[in-house]
Amino acid sequence: MDKKSAWDRFYSETSSRNPNFKNFEWFFGFDAVRDFIMPLLQTASLPPSPLQVLDMGCGTSALGPCIYRDSVLPVRVTCADISPVAVQLMREHLQAKSIKPLNVSSHIEFLELDCTQLDQHFAANSLDLIVDKGTIDALLRSKEGTEKAALVLKQCLRVLRSSGSLLQFSDEDPDARLVWLETAIGDQGLVAADVGVQEVGVLRGVCYYCYEVTPQNDVNK
């Protein structure tokens, strides 16, 4: 599940079986996690520029477009995936079905990008929110994905602002995920990053969690 070719094949086969485009959601859709995401995009005063949001490993999910649609404050949402097939499907879908954002200054884009190389596209301290719905899970459950997962975490904390957050939505139990996060952060020298967890709820018999990681020191040195 950490191979680009596997995801290209998955999205090609999925789209060929369904000529009418339909968003594919890992775990759950936007409505299940709206209350974890949108409060982070609300501030007492308008920011000087749009809030920068990354939907990391977006696939063909509606998560990023829904954030773009529903944010009261201006946002620039980047939906990034390693699969050019998924990215092209989302671009075509948005062209065919225009989404009107609440804030006319909001913007959305779809980008082919390896999440282990976020710093090739995003500057340090440039993002306000990164949302990960299953991407780290896919890496950690791959044969050789543990090292990649740690690199992704390092990249996320490099490009996040000190006031920003990384949200990971996962079905992994906190006893395991919190240990991994804290260990990976410590291994990268990010000992001051805060890690928290909230229960999302039980969906189709599986309990899901929201893990929030916030950089509290200068991780960009």
C-alpha positions in Angstrom: 0.0 0.0 0.0 3.0 2.3 -0.1 3.6 1.9 -3.9 2.4 4.5 -6.4 1.7 1.8 -9.0 -0.7 0.0 -6.6 -2.8 3.2 -6.1 -2.8 4.0 -9.8 -4.1 0.5 -10.5 -6.7 0.9 -7.7 -8.1 4.2 -8.9 -8.0 3.1 -12.6 -10.0 -0.1 -11.8 -12.4 1.7 -9.5 -13.2 4.4 -12.2 -13.6 1.8 -14.9 -16.1 -0.1 -12.9 -18.1 3.1 -12.2 -18.4 5.3 -15.3 -20.3 7.9 -13.2 -17.8 9.4 -10.8 -18.4 8.8 -7.1 -16.0 9.9 -4.3 -14.3 7.0 -2.7 -14.0 7.4 1.1 -11.6 5.4 3.3 -13.2 4.9 6.7 -15.9 7.6 6.6 -16.9 10.8 4.9 -16.6 14.5 5.8 -19.7 14.7 8.0 -18.2 12.2 10.5 -15.1 14.4 11.2 -16.4 17.9 10.4 -16.4 18.9 14.1 -12.8 18.0 14.4 -11.6 19.9 11.4 -13.7 23.1 11.0 -13.1 24.6 14.5 -9.4 24.7 13.7 -10.2 27.0 10.7 -12.1 29.5 12.9 -10.3 32.5 14.5 -11.5 35.6 16.3 -10.3 37.9 13.4 -9.8 37.4 9.7 -6.3 36.2 8.8 -4.3 38.5 6.5 -4.3 35.8 3.8 -6.2 32.5 3.2 -5.5 29.7 5.7 -3.4 27.0 4.0 -4.8 23.5 4.2 -3.4 20.2 2.9 -5.5 17.1 2.4 -2.6 14.6 2.4 -3.2 11.4 0.4 -6.5 12.7 -0.8 -7.3 10.0 -3.3 -10.8 10.6 -4.6 -12.2 11.6 -1.3 -14.6 14.6 -0.9 -12.9 15.7 2.3 -10.8 18.5 0.8 -13.6 19.8 -1.4 -15.9 19.9 1.6 -13.4 21.9 3.6 -13.1 24.3 0.7 -16.9 24.5 0.4 -17.8 24.9 4.1 -15.0 27.2 5.5 -16.3 30.6 6.6 -12.8 32.1 6.5 -10.8 32.1 3.2 -8.9 28.9 2.7 -6.5 27.5 0.1 -7.0 23.8 0.1 -4.4 21.6 -1.6 -5.6 18.0 -2.2 -2.4 16.0 -2.8 -1.9 12.4 -3.8 0.9 10.2 -5.1 -1.4 8.8 -7.8 -1.8 11.0 -10.9 -4.9 8.9 -11.8 -6.7 10.0 -8.6 -5.6 13.6 -9.1 -6.9 13.7 -12.7 -10.2 12.1 -11.7 -10.7 14.8 -9.0 -9.8 17.6 -11.4 -12.2 16.4 -14.0 -15.0 15.9 -11.4 -14.6 19.5 -10.1 -14.7 20.8 -13.6 -17.9 18.9 -14.3 -19.5 19.7 -10.9 -18.5 23.2 -9.8 -18.4 23.7 -6.0 -19.4 27.1 -4.6 -17.4 28.0 -1.5 -18.9 30.0 1.4 -16.0 32.4 1.1 -15.4 33.7 -2.4 -11.7 34.2 -1.7 -11.2 30.4 -1.1 -9.3 28.3 -3.5 -8.8 24.6 -4.2 -6.2 22.7 -6.2 -5.3 19.1 -6.9 -1.7 18.1 -6.9 0.4 15.0 -7.7 2.8 14.8 -4.8 4.7 12.2 -2.8 3.9 13.0 0.9 7.5 12.0 1.8 8.6 15.1 -0.2 6.2 17.8 1.1 9.1 20.3 1.3 9.5 20.2 -2.5 6.2 22.0 -2.8 5.5 23.7 0.5 7.8 26.2 2.3 8.7 25.7 6.0 6.1 27.1 8.4 3.6 27.6 5.6 0.6 25.4 6.4 -2.1 25.9 9.0 -3.7 22.5 8.8 -2.8 19.0 7.4 -5.5 16.4 7.3 -4.5 12.7 7.0 -7.4 10.2 6.7 -5.7 6.8 6.3 -2.4 7.8 4.6 -0.1 7.1 7.6 -2.2 4.0 8.3 -1.5 2.7 4.8 2.2 3.3 5.2 2.5 1.7 8.7 0.7 -1.4 7.5 3.0 -1.8 4.5 5.9 -4.2 4.6 8.5 -1.4 4.3 6.4 1.6 5.3 7.5 2.4 8.8 10.5 4.4 7.7 8.3 6.3 5.1 5.7 7.0 7.8 8.3 8.6 10.1 9.6 10.7 7.2 6.1 11.9 6.4 5.6 12.9 10.0 8.9 14.8 9.9 7.8 16.5 6.6 4.5 17.5 8.1 6.0 19.1 11.1 8.5 20.9 8.9 5.9 22.6 6.7 3.3 23.3 9.5 3.3 26.7 11.2 3.9 26.6 15.0 0.2 27.4 15.4 -0.8 24.7 13.0 -2.0 21.1 13.5 -1.7 17.7 11.9 -4.9 15.7 12.2 -4.6 11.9 11.7 -7.8 9.9 11.5 -7.2 6.3 12.1 -8.7 3.1 13.5 -5.5 2.3 15.3 -5.8 2.0 19.1 -4.3 4.9 21.1 -2.1 2.5 23.0 -0.2 1.8 19.8 -0.6 5.1 17.8 0.4 7.4 20.6 3.5 5.4 21.3 4.5 5.5 17.7 3.8 9.2 17.3 5.8 10.1 20.4 8.6 7.8 19.5 8.8 9.1 15.9 8.7 12.7 17.1 11.4 12.0 19.6 13.6 10.3 17.0 13.3 13.4 14.9 14.3 15.7 17.7 10.8 17.2 17.9 10.4 16.5 21.6 8.3 19.6 22.2 5.5 18.6 19.8 2.2 18.0 21.5 0.2 14.8 20.8 -3.4 14.4 21.7 -6.3 12.0 20.9 -10.1 12.2 20.7 -12.5 9.4 19.9 -14.4 9.9 16.6 -16.8 7.2 17.3 -17.8 3.7 16.2 -18.7 3.3 12.5 -19.7 -0.1 11.1 -18.4 -1.8 14.2 -15.0 -0.1 14.2 -13.8 2.6 16.6 -12.0 5.5 15.0 -9.8 8.2 16.6 -8.5 11.6 15.8 -4.8 12.2 16.6 -3.7 15.8 16.7 0.0 16.7 16.5 1.0 20.3 17.0 4.6 21.5 16.6 5.6 23.5 19.7 9.3 24.2 18.9 11.3 25.2 15.9 11.3 22.0 13.9 12.7 23.7 10.8 16.3 24.0 11.9 
